[in-house]
Amino acid sequence: MKKDQEGLKQVLNDIAPLNFGEALKLLMKYPPRTTVEQLAEISGLSDKTIQRMRNEDSAAVQSIVAICIGLHFIMRLVLLCFKNLDMY
């Protein structure tokens, strides 16, 4: 569990200085790398929505949760990301 906590802290440190779109782009690069098309299929969002999210500073909470599910993040990480991005 400690290794998971360290990994979580590292992810949060990596995304801390980024806006939402930049953070999403970075998170999509973490293994396993996820393409826009793959994320659209898994999350139920359209390719255009994901592209728009990658290019903007913010997004709707529902879309963020869909992205987190698509990227296989656990709810704890979702909540920490919202807090870290001043969205929660």
DRENLO-972484 format. One record per residue (C-alpha): y, z, x. Coordinates in steps of 0.001 Angstrom, whole numbers. Last residue first. Layout:
<sites>
+---------+---------+---------+
:      c2 :      c3 :      c1 :
+---------+---------+---------+
:       Y :       Z :       X :
...
+---------+---------+---------+
</sites>
This chain:
<sites>
+---------+---------+---------+
:      c2 :      c3 :      c1 :
+---------+---------+---------+
:   20226 :   -5430 :  -13914 :
:   22022 :   -8471 :  -12497 :
:   23573 :   -7025 :   -9373 :
:   21358 :   -9285 :   -7207 :
:   19598 :   -6278 :   -5657 :
:   19151 :   -4667 :   -9064 :
:   17695 :   -7852 :  -10515 :
:   15510 :   -8289 :   -7426 :
:   14264 :   -4699 :   -7679 :
:   13376 :   -5220 :  -11329 :
:   11456 :   -8408 :  -10594 :
:    9741 :   -6757 :   -7631 :
:    8470 :   -3995 :   -9892 :
:    7391 :   -6612 :  -12438 :
:    4986 :   -8209 :   -9954 :
:    5910 :  -11536 :   -8492 :
:    3523 :  -14412 :   -9034 :
:    6046 :  -17184 :   -8239 :
:    5652 :  -18495 :  -11776 :
:    5986 :  -14992 :  -13179 :
:    9160 :  -14531 :  -11156 :
:   10463 :  -17898 :  -12341 :
:    9758 :  -17019 :  -15988 :
:   11546 :  -13666 :  -15491 :
:   14548 :  -15473 :  -14023 :
:   14580 :  -17942 :  -16907 :
:   14587 :  -15122 :  -19457 :
:   17388 :  -13355 :  -17563 :
:   19573 :  -16445 :  -17749 :
:   20675 :  -17786 :  -14388 :
:   23144 :  -17069 :  -11594 :
:   24767 :  -18456 :   -8456 :
:   23811 :  -22055 :   -9094 :
:   22026 :  -24858 :   -7236 :
:   18467 :  -23503 :   -7322 :
:   18907 :  -22605 :  -11002 :
:   19948 :  -26187 :  -11772 :
:   16870 :  -27517 :   -9972 :
:   14707 :  -25063 :  -11934 :
:   16242 :  -26155 :  -15221 :
:   15872 :  -29837 :  -14323 :
:   12186 :  -29401 :  -13454 :
:   11667 :  -27885 :  -16902 :
:   10620 :  -24284 :  -17425 :
:    7096 :  -23268 :  -18443 :
:    6762 :  -21035 :  -15395 :
:    3566 :  -22536 :  -13956 :
:    4420 :  -26186 :  -14603 :
:    8042 :  -25848 :  -13551 :
:    7052 :  -23924 :  -10428 :
:    4627 :  -26642 :   -9416 :
:    7248 :  -29361 :   -9959 :
:    9922 :  -27461 :   -8052 :
:    7483 :  -27039 :   -5184 :
:    5929 :  -23718 :   -4206 :
:    5000 :  -22702 :    -685 :
:    2094 :  -20233 :    -688 :
:    3438 :  -18619 :    1255 :
:    7195 :  -17987 :    1108 :
:    9245 :  -21176 :     805 :
:    9863 :  -20738 :   -2938 :
:   11393 :  -17351 :   -2160 :
:   13981 :  -18996 :      90 :
:   15049 :  -21543 :   -2531 :
:   15232 :  -18797 :   -5165 :
:   17387 :  -16625 :   -2904 :
:   19782 :  -19526 :   -2246 :
:   20109 :  -20163 :   -5975 :
:   20704 :  -16481 :   -6758 :
:   23339 :  -15858 :   -4082 :
:   22138 :  -14674 :    -699 :
:   23051 :  -11614 :    1381 :
:   20210 :   -9469 :     -17 :
:   17527 :  -12201 :     -50 :
:   15974 :  -11471 :    3349 :
:   16410 :   -7705 :    3019 :
:   14654 :   -7799 :    -357 :
:   11794 :   -9825 :    1108 :
:   11504 :   -7439 :    4061 :
:   11493 :   -4387 :    1796 :
:    8726 :   -5950 :    -291 :
:    6676 :   -6668 :    2822 :
:    7110 :   -3081 :    3985 :
:    6026 :   -1844 :     576 :
:    2967 :   -4103 :     660 :
:    2045 :   -2789 :    4139 :
:    2380 :     775 :    2854 :
:       0 :       0 :       0 :
+---------+---------+---------+
</sites>
